């Protein structure tokens, strides 16, 4: 499965929302985001586009992705949420909000790991 450039940028934007949702960005969140970027094949241009993208633009692009791509995006968000081994209410609320607004499936941690194992 190949993600289009605008889809990669949208996913990066959504990952950044998850990273900051608890008020701080843990080094483990940075590391896993970099790993995700590499595995998605995100370029510096995708990162720059993501930085200029609004949250609503990211969701609009994400809504247009296939269900399989949405599953991968949701799995990335779940994995990022647990990266620092400290899940708080705000992170859960952010995940639920993103999934609702972007029409992503809600995944358990087990499901997220299975999706990513299949994709990556």
C-alpha positions in Angstrom: 0.0 0.0 0.0 1.4 3.3 -1.0 0.3 6.6 0.5 0.1 9.7 -1.6 2.2 12.7 -0.6 -0.8 14.6 0.7 -1.9 11.6 2.7 1.5 11.3 4.3 1.4 15.0 5.2 -2.1 14.6 6.7 -1.0 11.6 8.8 2.1 13.5 10.0 -0.2 16.4 11.0 -2.5 14.1 13.0 0.5 12.4 14.6 1.7 15.8 15.8 -1.7 16.5 17.3 -1.4 13.3 19.2 2.2 14.0 20.3 1.3 17.4 21.9 -2.1 16.3 23.4 -0.7 15.6 26.8 1.1 18.9 27.0 4.6 17.6 26.4 6.5 15.6 23.7 8.4 12.7 25.1 11.7 11.7 23.3 10.1 8.3 22.6 7.3 9.9 20.8 9.8 11.8 18.6 11.6 8.5 17.9 8.6 6.6 16.9 7.3 9.4 14.8 10.6 9.4 12.9 10.3 5.6 12.4 6.8 6.0 11.1 7.9 8.8 8.7 10.6 6.5 7.4 8.3 3.5 7.0 5.7 5.7 5.2 8.4 7.0 2.9 7.7 10.6 4.0 10.0 13.2 2.5 11.1 16.6 3.8 8.6 18.1 1.5 5.8 16.0 3.1 7.0 17.3 6.5 6.9 20.9 5.3 3.5 20.4 3.9 2.3 18.9 7.1 3.6 21.9 9.1 1.5 24.3 6.8 -1.6 22.1 6.9 -4.5 22.9 9.2 -6.1 20.3 11.4 -9.3 20.4 9.3 -7.3 20.1 6.0 -5.6 17.0 7.5 -8.9 15.4 8.4 -10.4 16.3 5.0 -7.6 14.5 3.3 -7.7 11.6 5.7 -11.5 11.1 5.2 -10.8 10.5 1.5 -8.3 7.7 2.1 -9.3 4.0 1.7 -10.5 2.1 4.7 -7.2 0.1 4.7 -5.2 3.3 4.8 -7.4 4.7 7.6 -6.7 1.5 9.6 -2.9 2.1 9.2 -3.3 5.8 10.2 -5.4 4.8 13.3 -2.8 2.2 14.2 0.0 4.8 14.0 -2.0 7.1 16.3 -2.6 4.3 18.9 1.1 3.3 18.8 2.2 6.9 19.3 -0.3 7.3 22.2 1.4 4.5 24.1 5.0 5.3 23.1 5.8 7.0 26.4 4.1 4.2 28.5 1.9 6.8 30.1 -1.6 7.2 28.5 -3.6 10.0 30.0 -7.2 11.1 29.5 -6.3 13.9 27.1 -4.5 11.5 24.8 -7.5 9.1 24.8 -9.8 12.1 24.1 -7.5 13.2 21.3 -7.5 9.7 19.7 -11.2 9.4 19.9 -11.7 12.9 18.5 -9.3 12.3 15.6 -10.9 9.0 14.8 -14.4 10.5 14.8 -13.6 13.5 12.8 -11.4 11.7 10.2 -13.7 8.6 10.1 -10.9 6.3 11.2 -11.8 2.9 12.9 -11.1 2.8 16.6 -8.5 0.1 17.2 -7.3 -1.6 20.4 -3.6 -1.8 21.0 -3.6 -5.4 19.9 -5.4 -4.5 16.7 -3.1 -1.6 16.0 0.0 -3.8 16.5 -1.5 -6.4 14.1 -2.3 -3.8 11.4 1.2 -2.4 11.6 2.9 -5.8 11.6 1.0 -6.5 8.4 1.7 -3.1 6.8 5.3 -2.7 7.9 
